[in-house]
Amino acid sequence: MQRNNNYKKDFKKDFKKRPFKKRHTRADFYLEGCPEGVKVPDGDSFTLEKALKYLKRQLKDSEKLFLYKNKRYYEKKSHTKRVKMQRAVAMQRRDDAIQRRMYGKNQCWLVMTKDGAK
């Protein structure tokens, strides 16, 4: 059986190439000097979703979203001071409990005097 030498060339010509679709990189979405904004390179819905994803990430990294959420309701200064103090007391109690668990009741105190250690 004899094979045609142009077999591979003819085989490749039968298939149509798919249209080239540009893939956007992360740099295509960012605006220079504007950490709270992104640009959409084209009108494709997939590109818009990707731009929203990058926008959410930028807002999360710059902590702007956190600040907006905190300022949603007014909080009196006395209340913020009280909450801050309560958190500090809770942390101190937690640290003390960890120390007690680590060293237990068998604490050994050492006092240095002129006569030596007691």
SEVO-691767 format. One record per residue: residue number from 1; x negated, y, z of N, C-alpha, C, O in turn. Coordinates in Angstrom, 3 decimals, m for minus. Example, Ala and Ser with C-alpha at 12.3 -4.5 7.8 and 13.67 -1.06 7.14 Angstrom:
BEGIN
{r 1; {m13.190; m5.690; 7.800}; {m12.300; m4.500; 7.800}; {m13.200; m3.300; 7.800}; {m14.236; m3.319; 8.465}},
{r 2; {m12.850; m2.250; 7.080}; {m13.670; m1.060; 7.140}; {m12.900; 0.030; 7.870}; {m13.409; 1.138; 8.039}},
# end
This chain:
BEGIN
{r 1; {m0.846; m1.184; 0.000}; {0.000; 0.000; 0.000}; {m0.885; 1.238; 0.000}; {m1.759; 1.392; 0.853}},
{r 2; {m0.655; 2.088; m0.935}; {m1.483; 3.273; m1.064}; {m0.752; 4.473; m0.458}; {0.448; 4.666; m0.651}},
{r 3; {m1.517; 5.259; 0.273}; {m0.941; 6.405; 0.972}; {m1.264; 7.688; 0.225}; {m2.357; 7.834; m0.323}},
{r 4; {m0.332; 8.601; 0.201}; {m0.522; 9.885; m0.469}; {m1.427; 10.769; 0.395}; {m1.205; 10.866; 1.602}},
{r 5; {m2.422; 11.403; m0.179}; {m3.354; 12.249; 0.573}; {m2.694; 13.523; 1.087}; {m3.149; 14.094; 2.078}},
{r 6; {m1.655; 13.967; 0.445}; {m0.966; 15.187; 0.856}; {0.142; 14.921; 1.878}; {0.990; 15.781; 2.118}},
{r 7; {0.130; 13.744; 2.470}; {1.190; 13.344; 3.394}; {1.288; 14.303; 4.585}; {2.382; 14.758; 4.920}},
{r 8; {0.163; 14.611; 5.225}; {0.172; 15.463; 6.411}; {0.558; 16.890; 6.072}; {1.262; 17.533; 6.850}},
{r 9; {0.126; 17.392; 4.956}; {0.462; 18.759; 4.560}; {1.960; 18.898; 4.322}; {2.577; 19.873; 4.751}},
{r 10; {2.543; 17.911; 3.631}; {3.981; 17.939; 3.375}; {4.771; 17.794; 4.667}; {5.827; 18.404; 4.834}},
{r 11; {4.251; 16.984; 5.575}; {4.931; 16.733; 6.846}; {5.046; 18.019; 7.662}; {6.093; 18.283; 8.253}},
{r 12; {3.990; 18.816; 7.700}; {3.996; 20.053; 8.468}; {4.921; 21.110; 7.855}; {5.472; 21.937; 8.581}},
{r 13; {5.092; 21.093; 6.572}; {5.904; 22.105; 5.914}; {7.397; 21.896; 6.153}; {8.190; 22.824; 5.992}},
{r 14; {7.781; 20.679; 6.535}; {9.194; 20.388; 6.722}; {9.772; 21.077; 7.961}; {10.954; 21.420; 7.982}},
{r 15; {8.961; 21.280; 8.976}; {9.465; 21.853; 10.226}; {9.376; 23.366; 10.200}; {8.397; 23.942; 9.724}},
{r 16; {10.418; 23.999; 10.722}; {10.397; 25.447; 10.812}; {9.812; 25.844; 12.157}; {10.021; 25.173; 13.167}},
{r 17; {9.094; 26.918; 12.149}; {8.536; 27.410; 13.406}; {9.631; 28.132; 14.179}; {10.473; 28.828; 13.613}},
{r 18; {9.587; 27.941; 15.492}; {10.535; 28.676; 16.316}; {10.086; 30.123; 16.402}; {8.888; 30.401; 16.347}},
{r 19; {11.027; 31.052; 16.537}; {10.630; 32.461; 16.638}; {9.841; 32.699; 17.929}; {10.164; 32.153; 18.984}},
{r 20; {8.823; 33.508; 17.818}; {7.954; 33.794; 18.954}; {8.663; 34.732; 19.928}; {9.153; 35.791; 19.537}},
{r 21; {8.712; 34.337; 21.189}; {9.343; 35.157; 22.221}; {8.256; 35.636; 23.160}; {7.543; 34.830; 23.758}},
{r 22; {8.125; 36.955; 23.292}; {7.058; 37.508; 24.114}; {7.350; 37.259; 25.580}; {8.451; 37.526; 26.061}},
{r 23; {6.367; 36.752; 26.277}; {6.479; 36.566; 27.713}; {5.886; 37.785; 28.382}; {4.764; 38.192; 28.081}},
{r 24; {6.639; 38.356; 29.282}; {6.173; 39.545; 29.977}; {5.379; 39.149; 31.217}; {5.723; 38.199; 31.921}},
{r 25; {4.326; 39.891; 31.463}; {3.539; 39.667; 32.670}; {4.044; 40.598; 33.763}; {4.881; 41.468; 33.519}},
{r 26; {3.535; 40.408; 34.947}; {3.956; 41.232; 36.078}; {3.602; 42.694; 35.851}; {4.329; 43.586; 36.287}},
{r 27; {2.503; 42.938; 35.180}; {2.060; 44.316; 34.938}; {3.023; 45.078; 34.020}; {3.075; 46.307; 34.066}},
{r 28; {3.782; 44.362; 33.192}; {4.738; 45.024; 32.295}; {5.902; 45.659; 33.058}; {6.556; 46.564; 32.541}},
{r 29; {6.163; 45.199; 34.267}; {7.318; 45.671; 35.030}; {6.992; 46.822; 35.969}; {7.887; 47.586; 36.330}},
{r 30; {5.737; 46.966; 36.373}; {5.387; 47.961; 37.388}; {5.187; 49.347; 36.788}; {4.675; 49.498; 35.679}},
{r 31; {5.604; 50.352; 37.548}; {5.379; 51.748; 37.184}; {4.184; 52.266; 37.977}; {4.081; 52.030; 39.181}},
{r 32; {3.301; 52.959; 37.311}; {2.123; 53.503; 37.983}; {2.522; 54.590; 38.969}; {3.251; 55.513; 38.608}},
{r 33; {2.060; 54.495; 40.193}; {2.291; 55.532; 41.192}; {3.699; 55.574; 41.747}; {4.057; 56.540; 42.420}},
{r 34; {4.501; 54.570; 41.492}; {5.875; 54.539; 42.005}; {6.140; 53.167; 42.625}; {6.557; 52.244; 41.926}},
{r 35; {5.902; 53.026; 43.928}; {6.074; 51.706; 44.549}; {7.532; 51.298; 44.723}; {7.810; 50.137; 45.027}},
{r 36; {8.472; 52.231; 44.536}; {9.885; 51.882; 44.714}; {10.620; 51.738; 43.387}; {11.846; 51.848; 43.361}},
{r 37; {9.927; 51.502; 42.305}; {10.593; 51.405; 41.019}; {9.924; 50.416; 40.088}; {8.728; 50.145; 40.197}},
{r 38; {10.714; 49.881; 39.172}; {10.196; 48.993; 38.133}; {10.800; 49.413; 36.799}; {11.829; 50.088; 36.761}},
{r 39; {10.164; 49.017; 35.717}; {10.735; 49.296; 34.395}; {11.124; 47.969; 33.751}; {10.533; 46.928; 34.039}},
{r 40; {12.113; 48.020; 32.888}; {12.586; 46.830; 32.184}; {12.077; 46.937; 30.747}; {12.518; 47.816; 30.007}},
{r 41; {11.157; 46.059; 30.338}; {10.553; 46.180; 29.003}; {11.531; 46.029; 27.843}; {11.393; 46.725; 26.836}},
{r 42; {12.517; 45.137; 27.957}; {13.502; 45.003; 26.879}; {14.876; 44.722; 27.485}; {15.001; 44.566; 28.700}},
{r 43; {15.897; 44.659; 26.648}; {17.271; 44.538; 27.124}; {17.739; 43.118; 27.384}; {18.935; 42.899; 27.580}},
{r 44; {16.845; 42.159; 27.393}; {17.220; 40.775; 27.625}; {17.677; 40.587; 29.075}; {17.101; 41.177; 29.989}},
{r 45; {18.715; 39.763; 29.285}; {19.242; 39.571; 30.642}; {18.221; 38.878; 31.538}; {18.139; 39.176; 32.730}},
{r 46; {17.444; 37.959; 30.975}; {16.413; 37.279; 31.747}; {15.360; 38.265; 32.241}; {14.878; 38.163; 33.369}},
{r 47; {15.012; 39.216; 31.385}; {14.024; 40.233; 31.750}; {14.570; 41.133; 32.845}; {13.828; 41.535; 33.742}},
{r 48; {15.855; 41.455; 32.785}; {16.482; 42.286; 33.812}; {16.455; 41.575; 35.163}; {16.165; 42.199; 36.184}},
{r 49; {16.755; 40.278; 35.179}; {16.717; 39.514; 36.425}; {15.310; 39.473; 37.001}; {15.122; 39.568; 38.214}},
{r 50; {14.334; 39.333; 36.134}; {12.943; 39.303; 36.588}; {12.534; 40.661; 37.158}; {11.812; 40.727; 38.152}},
{r 51; {12.996; 41.740; 36.530}; {12.696; 43.084; 37.031}; {13.322; 43.296; 38.407}; {12.696; 43.893; 39.283}},
{r 52; {14.547; 42.815; 38.606}; {15.183; 42.914; 39.923}; {14.407; 42.128; 40.975}; {14.273; 42.561; 42.119}},
{r 53; {13.905; 40.981; 40.575}; {13.097; 40.164; 41.486}; {11.845; 40.917; 41.922}; {11.494; 40.923; 43.102}},
{r 54; {11.177; 41.548; 40.966}; {9.973; 42.312; 41.291}; {10.302; 43.537; 42.143}; {9.529; 43.905; 43.027}},
{r 55; {11.449; 44.172; 41.879}; {11.866; 45.331; 42.666}; {12.103; 44.937; 44.124}; {11.671; 45.640; 45.038}},
{r 56; {12.787; 43.814; 44.337}; {13.031; 43.344; 45.698}; {11.717; 43.074; 46.418}; {11.561; 43.411; 47.592}},
{r 57; {10.779; 42.466; 45.709}; {9.483; 42.157; 46.318}; {8.738; 43.446; 46.683}; {8.122; 43.525; 47.746}},
{r 58; {8.791; 44.444; 45.815}; {8.113; 45.708; 46.091}; {8.727; 46.406; 47.293}; {8.007; 46.929; 48.143}},
{r 59; {10.057; 46.419; 47.371}; {10.717; 47.060; 48.509}; {10.389; 46.336; 49.805}; {10.218; 46.967; 50.848}},
{r 60; {10.302; 45.018; 49.739}; {9.974; 44.245; 50.927}; {8.534; 44.520; 51.375}; {8.269; 44.655; 52.570}},
{r 61; {7.618; 44.602; 50.427}; {6.219; 44.845; 50.756}; {5.982; 46.258; 51.276}; {5.149; 46.457; 52.160}},
{r 62; {6.703; 47.243; 50.741}; {6.494; 48.624; 51.177}; {7.302; 48.959; 52.437}; {7.193; 50.072; 52.952}},
{r 63; {8.103; 48.025; 52.937}; {8.902; 48.175; 54.155}; {9.936; 49.292; 54.069}; {10.442; 49.732; 55.101}},
{r 64; {10.258; 49.752; 52.888}; {11.290; 50.776; 52.719}; {12.664; 50.194; 53.076}; {13.479; 50.856; 53.718}},
{r 65; {12.907; 48.959; 52.657}; {14.189; 48.317; 52.929}; {14.414; 48.167; 54.432}; {15.524; 48.365; 54.925}},
{r 66; {13.350; 47.815; 55.154}; {13.431; 47.672; 56.615}; {13.785; 49.001; 57.262}; {14.606; 49.045; 58.178}},
{r 67; {13.169; 50.097; 56.790}; {13.464; 51.411; 57.352}; {14.902; 51.833; 57.073}; {15.559; 52.403; 57.944}},
{r 68; {15.397; 51.559; 55.871}; {16.779; 51.902; 55.535}; {17.768; 51.118; 56.397}; {18.785; 51.661; 56.828}},
{r 69; {17.472; 49.845; 56.646}; {18.363; 49.032; 57.463}; {18.368; 49.516; 58.910}; {19.404; 49.484; 59.574}},
{r 70; {17.219; 49.959; 59.394}; {17.152; 50.459; 60.773}; {17.910; 51.768; 60.932}; {18.472; 52.026; 61.996}},
{r 71; {17.938; 52.586; 59.913}; {18.599; 53.891; 60.004}; {20.071; 53.844; 59.611}; {20.707; 54.885; 59.445}},
{r 72; {20.608; 52.639; 59.463}; {22.008; 52.511; 59.092}; {22.924; 53.055; 60.189}; {23.946; 53.681; 59.907}},
{r 73; {22.539; 52.806; 61.450}; {23.334; 53.273; 62.592}; {22.459; 54.138; 63.484}; {21.254; 53.913; 63.597}},
{r 74; {23.072; 55.126; 64.112}; {22.320; 55.993; 65.012}; {22.149; 55.279; 66.349}; {23.076; 54.655; 66.866}},
{r 75; {20.949; 55.387; 66.888}; {20.647; 54.777; 68.163}; {20.051; 55.838; 69.075}; {19.118; 56.543; 68.688}},
{r 76; {20.588; 55.951; 70.285}; {20.080; 56.960; 71.202}; {18.650; 56.622; 71.611}; {18.260; 55.455; 71.642}},
{r 77; {17.874; 57.660; 71.923}; {16.478; 57.440; 72.302}; {16.375; 56.658; 73.601}; {15.483; 55.827; 73.765}},
{r 78; {17.293; 56.927; 74.527}; {17.262; 56.197; 75.797}; {17.495; 54.702; 75.561}; {16.914; 53.859; 76.244}},
{r 79; {18.341; 54.389; 74.598}; {18.615; 52.982; 74.296}; {17.375; 52.305; 73.690}; {17.039; 51.177; 74.050}},
{r 80; {16.708; 53.001; 72.776}; {15.505; 52.411; 72.170}; {14.413; 52.209; 73.214}; {13.698; 51.208; 73.177}},
{r 81; {14.277; 53.176; 74.165}; {13.288; 53.029; 75.244}; {13.625; 51.821; 76.117}; {12.744; 51.051; 76.501}},
{r 82; {14.919; 51.670; 76.424}; {15.349; 50.562; 77.279}; {15.074; 49.225; 76.597}; {14.584; 48.292; 77.232}},
{r 83; {15.386; 49.133; 75.313}; {15.163; 47.888; 74.569}; {13.669; 47.584; 74.496}; {13.258; 46.432; 74.639}},
{r 84; {12.869; 48.608; 74.275}; {11.418; 48.428; 74.203}; {10.864; 47.919; 75.536}; {10.005; 47.038; 75.563}},
{r 85; {11.366; 48.486; 76.646}; {10.916; 48.065; 77.966}; {11.359; 46.626; 78.257}; {10.595; 45.843; 78.821}},
{r 86; {12.579; 46.285; 77.877}; {13.065; 44.925; 78.099}; {12.230; 43.908; 77.321}; {11.937; 42.826; 77.829}},
{r 87; {11.853; 44.250; 76.107}; {11.004; 43.349; 75.316}; {9.630; 43.185; 75.955}; {9.080; 42.084; 75.984}},
{r 88; {9.077; 44.286; 76.466}; {7.764; 44.221; 77.115}; {7.821; 43.355; 78.370}; {6.916; 42.557; 78.612}},
{r 89; {8.871; 43.504; 79.166}; {9.023; 42.701; 80.382}; {9.169; 41.222; 80.019}; {8.578; 40.361; 80.670}},
{r 90; {9.949; 40.930; 78.987}; {10.141; 39.539; 78.562}; {8.821; 38.933; 78.092}; {8.518; 37.783; 78.410}},
{r 91; {8.044; 39.691; 77.347}; {6.743; 39.191; 76.879}; {5.797; 38.944; 78.049}; {5.060; 37.959; 78.060}},
{r 92; {5.820; 39.844; 79.038}; {4.956; 39.676; 80.208}; {5.358; 38.423; 80.987}; {4.497; 37.654; 81.416}},
{r 93; {6.665; 38.219; 81.169}; {7.136; 37.010; 81.863}; {6.724; 35.757; 81.099}; {6.322; 34.761; 81.699}},
{r 94; {6.825; 35.811; 79.793}; {6.434; 34.663; 78.972}; {4.950; 34.354; 79.125}; {4.563; 33.196; 79.283}},
{r 95; {4.121; 35.396; 79.078}; {2.677; 35.195; 79.238}; {2.345; 34.649; 80.622}; {1.477; 33.786; 80.756}},
{r 96; {3.040; 35.156; 81.669}; {2.811; 34.664; 83.029}; {3.189; 33.190; 83.149}; {2.486; 32.415; 83.796}},
{r 97; {4.305; 32.806; 82.520}; {4.736; 31.406; 82.564}; {3.722; 30.503; 81.862}; {3.446; 29.395; 82.323}},
{r 98; {3.176; 30.977; 80.758}; {2.159; 30.186; 80.033}; {0.916; 30.023; 80.909}; {0.339; 28.938; 80.972}},
{r 99; {0.504; 31.101; 81.584}; {m0.659; 31.031; 82.476}; {m0.404; 30.053; 83.623}; {m1.283; 29.266; 83.976}},
{r 100; {0.810; 30.101; 84.209}; {1.136; 29.179; 85.302}; {1.110; 27.738; 84.831}; {0.632; 26.855; 85.544}},
{r 101; {1.625; 27.494; 83.624}; {1.609; 26.136; 83.098}; {0.193; 25.659; 82.821}; {m0.128; 24.490; 83.039}},
{r 102; {m0.656; 26.563; 82.339}; {m2.018; 26.173; 81.996}; {m2.844; 25.861; 83.245}; {m3.550; 24.853; 83.288}},
{r 103; {m2.756; 26.731; 84.268}; {m3.617; 26.591; 85.430}; {m2.907; 25.969; 86.624}; {m3.563; 25.506; 87.556}},
{r 104; {m1.581; 25.950; 86.612}; {m0.826; 25.330; 87.700}; {m1.011; 26.063; 89.015}; {m1.372; 27.240; 89.044}},
{r 105; {m0.753; 25.339; 90.117}; {m0.857; 25.946; 91.448}; {m2.265; 25.830; 92.015}; {m2.563; 26.404; 93.062}},
{r 106; {m3.111; 25.107; 91.347}; {m4.475; 24.893; 91.834}; {m5.388; 26.017; 91.364}; {m6.306; 25.812; 90.569}},
{r 107; {m5.115; 27.189; 91.871}; {m5.958; 28.318; 91.491}; {m7.132; 28.399; 92.457}; {m6.973; 28.221; 93.665}},
{r 108; {m8.269; 28.661; 91.927}; {m9.475; 28.752; 92.736}; {m10.044; 30.155; 92.574}; {m10.441; 30.561; 91.482}},
{r 109; {m10.075; 30.886; 93.683}; {m10.611; 32.236; 93.660}; {m12.030; 32.212; 94.171}; {m12.345; 31.492; 95.118}},
{r 110; {m12.869; 32.979; 93.559}; {m14.265; 33.041; 93.959}; {m14.601; 34.484; 94.281}; {m14.379; 35.387; 93.474}},
{r 111; {m15.145; 34.685; 95.484}; {m15.502; 36.033; 95.916}; {m17.000; 36.070; 96.138}; {m17.557; 35.235; 96.850}},
{r 112; {m17.638; 37.038; 95.526}; {m19.093; 37.178; 95.698}; {m19.346; 38.191; 96.820}; {m18.864; 39.323; 96.774}},
{r 113; {m20.088; 37.773; 97.796}; {m20.468; 38.663; 98.906}; {m21.979; 38.654; 99.026}; {m22.679; 38.007; 98.247}},
{r 114; {m22.480; 39.400; 100.036}; {m23.938; 39.441; 100.250}; {m24.465; 38.069; 100.700}; {m25.580; 37.670; 100.363}},
{r 115; {m23.622; 37.359; 101.476}; {m24.040; 36.059; 101.992}; {m23.939; 34.953; 100.941}; {m24.533; 33.888; 101.104}},
{r 116; {m23.203; 35.198; 99.880}; {m23.048; 34.206; 98.809}; {m21.596; 34.123; 98.374}; {m20.775; 34.969; 98.729}},
{r 117; {m21.296; 33.099; 97.606}; {m19.939; 32.930; 97.101}; {m19.058; 32.254; 98.136}; {m19.501; 31.327; 98.814}},
{r 118; {m17.831; 32.698; 98.266}; {m16.872; 32.069; 99.211}; {m15.622; 31.692; 98.462}; {m14.687; 31.153; 99.054}},
# end
